[in-house]
Amino acid sequence: ARRGGVARRRHEEGGMSRAMRALARHPVACRAAFASPFGTRRVSRETTTWWSRRSWSTASGSPPVDVPVVIVGGGPVGLTMSILLSRLGVDSQLVERRAAPTTHPQAHFVNNRTREIFRPMLGLDEEVARAQPPLEDWRHFIYATRMLGGVELGRVDHFDEKASGEASKGSAVSPTSVAHLSQHRLEPMLLARALEAHPRGAAGISLRTECVDIAQDESGVTAELRSMPEASNANDGTSRESRSPSRKLRARFLVAADGARGGLRSRLGVGDTGSPAMQHLVNVHFTSRKLADALRAANRAAMLYFVFNPDVVAVVVAHELKKDGAGEFVAQIPFFPPTQSLEEDFCEARCAELVRAAIQLEGDSWRTTTEEKIVVDDVRIKHARAWTMGATVADRFVDGRVFLAGDAAHAFPPAGGFGMNTGVQDAHNLAWKLAACVGSLTSESNAESFDVDSIAASYDAERRPVAVANARVSVRNFFRVLEIPKAIGLEPTAADALHAAAKATEAMVSRDAARRALNAGLALGRAQCGALLETDNALGNSRRAAVARLCGARDGTLSLQFPEEDLGFVYGSSQGSSPVSSLPGSRGASFFASSASEMESAGIIGDGAKLVPPNTLVLGARLPHARLRFANVEGLASTDASTLDLVERDVDDAHKLYARARGGCRLTADRAPTFAVLVSLTESATNPGAAADTLAALEAWAKEIDKACPDFARLRLAFLGTETEAFAASRLFSPGALADASSLRVAAVDRDGAWATRLQNASGANAVLARPDGHVAWIGKWGGGRRMS
């Protein structure tokens, strides 16, 4: 990729940057050209640790730098960024307003690509797989009048009927699968690894600390930080005046991962487009172990319950149904502020009533498979909070040396589970680029030779289209969710119109009278979800049949898995922009008053990323997964590996459970971002008459690639082929001894022939360059061997 971005030329024209194409044909002559996108200055091989250099000199007249990167926000995105930077040897300081990870279940779906990113993060993916519930507890969405009893209107199974047990063993397209694990369980796992991986340990994570302001110049960012009072937890109403004095921290870069309401984006003056108020809801967090037991006993285990009855309309997320677990749930209930209020309409007693109404009719009981009677009488309301669902994308993801990531850059409806996953993938795209930029400092002048502007441009150009595409698919998913209530007579436009009328009457009557009128009207609409829907009558039968058809149809209602959006987004190309402006109702009026095309675009301006089927070998896409077995790496001869492992520091990072010693992250090339060139062997490698020529050519090419690679990047040469070919190459790379997992020369067996198939579909290419984030930067042919062009 030229200057930090993905090569955008078409594959038919060579599909790689001018420098890499020259390198493939004339390795010696183009050494400087290959190095130039990263800068030509060389990093000293001194052993001074990055974090021990407490004062980093900058350009003349600029303040000293305390730390290379400041990360604001300690949610999943900020913690992921901290871990990734630490693994790349980059010191950072993470600041988070909260005193501890969240205890409120929020995001709960971990998609395939995010789990791939978690694989090399000190055993995180393995812990996620162990901690999530069994697949049987969450493979379904259920549509019913009650969670227990009532009438089941339909259910959707989101997995192949043969899938069972733990759905995390991978597939032909990925070494992992999707997972169901709530954010309040994931965050402590991330925090533990951030502390373990960080070169300064706990000193690199500042909890109960807020970033109150930032100022930047051409050489860095100054963050103004303030410690929160010990009794405070970010939003407790503590006045700013009562808090501790502020202090300043100087960094080269700042990553704003402080969420949608964190404030840094607005301080920067970065606008957004989209629909910030599509719907208002209240999340009611509750627990009931008996409910979890009863749902399993009644064959009603599911991830989501869409409940429609005369007392309540709600979506209930089952965060944990495991036997002997807590039985943890969140009910999402429509909310109509300001006519309704959290205090009056969602007090603890009222929330308990609504939750019980969603579960079952009063007095019902259930029996387990051992005929034990279960009475669900242990419902405990833990918390209720209001939130606003929206779909927005920032106009730009970079402002000078500040990078927006996660909800600070984009907000989506939860339908499809793209929010947290997109943010984690933002961090994955950005971390190696920041590491390369920091690594381009020389010990003598400390001047930046890496082009910061190209880093900024590539991050915005690559991640914003992905966010736009994910926002739009999330909005489409939201409308699919609405197909079920519409089928049973609950039109979202009717509730919206009722609320508008109630607000209009507040000028003539009291707010309390308007509130009572609104609640009465909503109850009247829900009334049709009682006997009419549950008993044998013409209209009820017709409506139940309509729901069943939607549940049985492809794309009839909400899906759980989106393979192309998950694994098939392509950097450097787009679907094209939608010619829409912001929604008429997106800034205060009714969202549902907009046209269908406006609603589906969500009013977001910009191009969406191009999507391809997972494992398609194209420029800018994620490197296709193929199962490998290393022929020359010690201890990995019988271990399943993936092509994705080739861009990690050690090819066995996905199997490590804890970090190396604290002193392992040093300002040397062994912690630098790793690129990988995947080269296929040909039949000539096993032909006695041609083997010597072919392998000698490979060896010479490898040496020239080494010379071209800058010190702050590592370039691994990986030869993939049949077992015979791989072991022939291993004798070249590791004569007389096996290499360790950090080796930059590896030979691997293409276990299923999947990699060879991908190359055949790429017009006969035999070499692929992958970036440190696993995306394809170049596809072509190397020039050695009798049978290669």
Secondary structure in CASP SS format (residue, H / E / C, confidence):
PFRMAT SS
TARGET T0000
AUTHOR 0000-0000-0000
METHOD secondary structure of the structure
MODEL  1
A C 1.00
R H 1.00
R H 1.00
G H 1.00
G C 1.00
V C 1.00
A C 1.00
R C 1.00
R C 1.00
R C 1.00
H H 1.00
E H 1.00
E H 1.00
G C 1.00
G C 1.00
M C 1.00
S C 1.00
R H 1.00
A H 1.00
M H 1.00
R H 1.00
A H 1.00
L H 1.00
A H 1.00
R H 1.00
H C 1.00
P C 1.00
V C 1.00
A C 1.00
C C 1.00
R H 1.00
A H 1.00
A H 1.00
F H 1.00
A H 1.00
S H 1.00
P H 1.00
F H 1.00
G C 1.00
T C 1.00
R C 1.00
R C 1.00
V C 1.00
S C 1.00
R C 1.00
E C 1.00
T C 1.00
T C 1.00
T E 1.00
W H 1.00
W H 1.00
S H 1.00
R C 1.00
R C 1.00
S C 1.00
W E 1.00
S C 1.00
T C 1.00
A C 1.00
S C 1.00
G C 1.00
S C 1.00
P C 1.00
P C 1.00
V E 1.00
D C 1.00
V E 1.00
P E 1.00
V E 1.00
V E 1.00
I E 1.00
V E 1.00
G C 1.00
G C 1.00
G C 1.00
P H 1.00
V H 1.00
G H 1.00
L H 1.00
T H 1.00
M H 1.00
S H 1.00
I H 1.00
L H 1.00
L H 1.00
S H 1.00
R H 1.00
L C 1.00
G C 1.00
V C 1.00
D C 1.00
S E 1.00
Q E 1.00
L E 1.00
V E 1.00
E E 1.00
R C 1.00
R C 1.00
A C 1.00
A C 1.00
P C 1.00
T C 1.00
T C 1.00
H C 1.00
P C 1.00
Q C 1.00
A C 1.00
H C 1.00
F E 1.00
V E 1.00
N C 1.00
N H 1.00
R H 1.00
T H 1.00
R H 1.00
E H 1.00
I H 1.00
F H 1.00
R C 1.00
P C 1.00
M C 1.00
L C 1.00
G C 1.00
L H 1.00
D H 1.00
E H 1.00
E H 1.00
V H 1.00
A H 1.00
R H 1.00
A H 1.00
Q C 1.00
P C 1.00
P C 1.00
L H 1.00
E H 1.00
D H 1.00
W C 1.00
R C 1.00
H E 1.00
F E 1.00
I E 1.00
Y E 1.00
A E 1.00
T C 1.00
R C 1.00
M C 1.00
L C 1.00
G C 1.00
G C 1.00
V C 1.00
E E 1.00
L E 1.00
G E 1.00
R E 1.00
V E 1.00
D E 1.00
H C 1.00
F C 1.00
D C 1.00
E C 1.00
K C 1.00
A C 1.00
S C 1.00
G C 1.00
E C 1.00
A C 1.00
S C 1.00
K C 1.00
G C 1.00
S C 1.00
A C 1.00
V C 1.00
S C 1.00
P C 1.00
T C 1.00
S C 1.00
V C 1.00
A E 1.00
H E 1.00
L C 1.00
S C 1.00
Q H 1.00
H H 1.00
R H 1.00
L H 1.00
E H 1.00
P H 1.00
M H 1.00
L H 1.00
L H 1.00
A H 1.00
R H 1.00
A H 1.00
L H 1.00
E H 1.00
A H 1.00
H C 1.00
P C 1.00
R C 1.00
G H 1.00
A H 1.00
A H 1.00
G H 1.00
I E 1.00
S E 1.00
L E 1.00
R C 1.00
T E 1.00
E E 1.00
C E 1.00
V E 1.00
D E 1.00
I E 1.00
A E 1.00
Q E 1.00
D E 1.00
E C 1.00
S C 1.00
G E 1.00
V E 1.00
T E 1.00
A E 1.00
E E 1.00
L E 1.00
R E 1.00
S E 1.00
M C 1.00
P C 1.00
E C 1.00
A C 1.00
S C 1.00
N C 1.00
A C 1.00
N C 1.00
D C 1.00
G C 1.00
T C 1.00
S C 1.00
R H 1.00
E H 1.00
S H 1.00
R C 1.00
S C 1.00
P C 1.00
S E 1.00
R E 1.00
K E 1.00
L E 1.00
R E 1.00
A E 1.00
R E 1.00
F E 1.00
L E 1.00
V E 1.00
A E 1.00
A C 1.00
D C 1.00
G C 1.00
A C 1.00
R C 1.00
G C 1.00
G C 1.00
L H 1.00
R H 1.00
S H 1.00
R H 1.00
L H 1.00
G C 1.00
V C 1.00
G C 1.00
D E 1.00
T E 1.00
G E 1.00
S E 1.00
P E 1.00
A E 1.00
M E 1.00
Q E 1.00
H E 1.00
L E 1.00
V E 1.00
N E 1.00
V E 1.00
H E 1.00
F E 1.00
T E 1.00
S C 1.00
R H 1.00
K H 1.00
L H 1.00
A H 1.00
D H 1.00
A H 1.00
L H 1.00
R H 1.00
A H 1.00
A C 1.00
N C 1.00
R C 1.00
A C 1.00
A C 1.00
M C 1.00
L E 1.00
Y E 1.00
F E 1.00
V E 1.00
F E 1.00
N C 1.00
P C 1.00
D C 1.00
V C 1.00
V E 1.00
A E 1.00
V E 1.00
V E 1.00
V E 1.00
A E 1.00
H E 1.00
E E 1.00
L C 1.00
K C 1.00
K C 1.00
D C 1.00
G C 1.00
A C 1.00
G C 1.00
E E 1.00
F E 1.00
V E 1.00
A E 1.00
Q E 1.00
I E 1.00
P E 1.00
F C 1.00
F C 1.00
P C 1.00
P C 1.00
T C 1.00
Q C 1.00
S C 1.00
L H 1.00
E H 1.00
E H 1.00
D H 1.00
F C 1.00
C C 1.00
E H 1.00
A H 1.00
R H 1.00
C H 1.00
A H 1.00
E H 1.00
L H 1.00
V H 1.00
R H 1.00
A H 1.00
A H 1.00
I H 1.00
Q C 1.00
L C 1.00
E C 1.00
G C 1.00
D C 1.00
S C 1.00
W E 1.00
R E 1.00
T C 1.00
T C 1.00
T C 1.00
E C 1.00
E C 1.00
K E 1.00
I E 1.00
V C 1.00
V C 1.00
D C 1.00
D C 1.00
V C 1.00
R E 1.00
I E 1.00
K E 1.00
H E 1.00
A E 1.00
R E 1.00
A E 1.00
W E 1.00
T E 1.00
M E 1.00
G E 1.00
A E 1.00
T E 1.00
V E 1.00
A E 1.00
D C 1.00
R C 1.00
F C 1.00
V E 1.00
D E 1.00
G C 1.00
R C 1.00
V E 1.00
F E 1.00
L E 1.00
A C 1.00
G H 1.00
D H 1.00
A H 1.00
A C 1.00
H E 1.00
A E 1.00
F C 1.00
P C 1.00
P C 1.00
A C 1.00
G C 1.00
G C 1.00
F C 1.00
G H 1.00
M H 1.00
N H 1.00
T H 1.00
G H 1.00
V H 1.00
Q H 1.00
D H 1.00
A H 1.00
H H 1.00
N H 1.00
L H 1.00
A H 1.00
W H 1.00
K H 1.00
L H 1.00
A H 1.00
A H 1.00
C H 1.00
V H 1.00
G H 1.00
S C 1.00
L C 1.00
T C 1.00
S C 1.00
E C 1.00
S C 1.00
N C 1.00
A C 1.00
E C 1.00
S C 1.00
F C 1.00
D C 1.00
V H 1.00
D H 1.00
S H 1.00
I H 1.00
A H 1.00
A H 1.00
S H 1.00
Y H 1.00
D H 1.00
A H 1.00
E H 1.00
R H 1.00
R H 1.00
P H 1.00
V H 1.00
A H 1.00
V H 1.00
A H 1.00
N H 1.00
A H 1.00
R H 1.00
V H 1.00
S H 1.00
V H 1.00
R H 1.00
N H 1.00
F H 1.00
F H 1.00
R H 1.00
V H 1.00
L H 1.00
E H 1.00
I H 1.00
P H 1.00
K H 1.00
A H 1.00
I C 1.00
G C 1.00
L C 1.00
E C 1.00
P H 1.00
T H 1.00
A H 1.00
A H 1.00
D H 1.00
A H 1.00
L H 1.00
H H 1.00
A H 1.00
A H 1.00
A H 1.00
K H 1.00
A H 1.00
T H 1.00
E C 1.00
A C 1.00
M C 1.00
V C 1.00
S C 1.00
R H 1.00
D H 1.00
A H 1.00
A H 1.00
R H 1.00
R H 1.00
A H 1.00
L H 1.00
N H 1.00
A H 1.00
G H 1.00
L H 1.00
A H 1.00
L H 1.00
G H 1.00
R H 1.00
A H 1.00
Q H 1.00
C H 1.00
G C 1.00
A H 1.00
L H 1.00
L H 1.00
E H 1.00
T C 1.00
D C 1.00
N C 1.00
A H 1.00
L H 1.00
G H 1.00
N H 1.00
S H 1.00
R H 1.00
R H 1.00
A H 1.00
A H 1.00
V H 1.00
A H 1.00
R H 1.00
L H 1.00
C H 1.00
G H 1.00
A C 1.00
R C 1.00
D C 1.00
G C 1.00
T C 1.00
L C 1.00
S C 1.00
L C 1.00
Q C 1.00
F C 1.00
P H 1.00
E H 1.00
E H 1.00
D H 1.00
L H 1.00
G C 1.00
F E 1.00
V E 1.00
Y E 1.00
G E 1.00
S E 1.00
S E 1.00
Q E 1.00
G E 1.00
S E 1.00
S C 1.00
P C 1.00
V C 1.00
S C 1.00
S C 1.00
L C 1.00
P C 1.00
G C 1.00
S C 1.00
R C 1.00
G C 1.00
A C 1.00
S C 1.00
F H 1.00
F H 1.00
A H 1.00
S C 1.00
S C 1.00
A H 1.00
S H 1.00
E H 1.00
M H 1.00
E H 1.00
S H 1.00
A C 1.00
G C 1.00
I C 1.00
I C 1.00
G C 1.00
D E 1.00
G E 1.00
A E 1.00
K E 1.00
L E 1.00
V C 1.00
P C 1.00
P C 1.00
N C 1.00
T C 1.00
L C 1.00
V C 1.00
L C 1.00
G C 1.00
A E 1.00
R E 1.00
L C 1.00
P C 1.00
H C 1.00
A C 1.00
R E 1.00
L E 1.00
R E 1.00
F E 1.00
A C 1.00
N C 1.00
V E 1.00
E C 1.00
G C 1.00
L C 1.00
A C 1.00
S C 1.00
T C 1.00
D C 1.00
A E 1.00
S E 1.00
T H 1.00
L H 1.00
D H 1.00
L H 1.00
V H 1.00
E C 1.00
R C 1.00
D C 1.00
V C 1.00
D C 1.00
D H 1.00
A H 1.00
H H 1.00
K C 1.00
L C 1.00
Y C 1.00
A C 1.00
R C 1.00
A C 1.00
R H 1.00
G H 1.00
G H 1.00
C C 1.00
R E 1.00
L C 1.00
T C 1.00
A H 1.00
D H 1.00
R H 1.00
A C 1.00
P C 1.00
T E 1.00
F E 1.00
A E 1.00
V E 1.00
L E 1.00
V E 1.00
S E 1.00
L C 1.00
T C 1.00
E H 1.00
S H 1.00
A H 1.00
T H 1.00
N C 1.00
P C 1.00
G C 1.00
A C 1.00
A H 1.00
A H 1.00
D H 1.00
T H 1.00
L H 1.00
A H 1.00
A H 1.00
L H 1.00
E H 1.00
A H 1.00
W H 1.00
A H 1.00
K H 1.00
E H 1.00
I H 1.00
D H 1.00
K H 1.00
A H 1.00
C C 1.00
P C 1.00
D C 1.00
F C 1.00
A C 1.00
R E 1.00
L E 1.00
R E 1.00
L E 1.00
A E 1.00
F E 1.00
L E 1.00
G E 1.00
T C 1.00
E H 1.00
T H 1.00
E H 1.00
A H 1.00
F H 1.00
A H 1.00
A H 1.00
S H 1.00
R H 1.00
L H 1.00
F H 1.00
S C 1.00
P C 1.00
G C 1.00
A C 1.00
L C 1.00
A E 1.00
D C 1.00
A C 1.00
S C 1.00
S C 1.00
L C 1.00
R E 1.00
V E 1.00
A E 1.00
A E 1.00
V E 1.00
D E 1.00
R C 1.00
D C 1.00
G C 1.00
A H 1.00
W H 1.00
A H 1.00
T H 1.00
R H 1.00
L H 1.00
Q H 1.00
N C 1.00
A C 1.00
S C 1.00
G C 1.00
A C 1.00
N C 1.00
A E 1.00
V E 1.00
L E 1.00
A E 1.00
R C 1.00
P C 1.00
D C 1.00
G C 1.00
H E 1.00
V E 1.00
A E 1.00
W E 1.00
I E 1.00
G E 1.00
K C 1.00
W C 1.00
G C 1.00
G C 1.00
G C 1.00
R C 1.00
R C 1.00
M C 1.00
S C 1.00
END
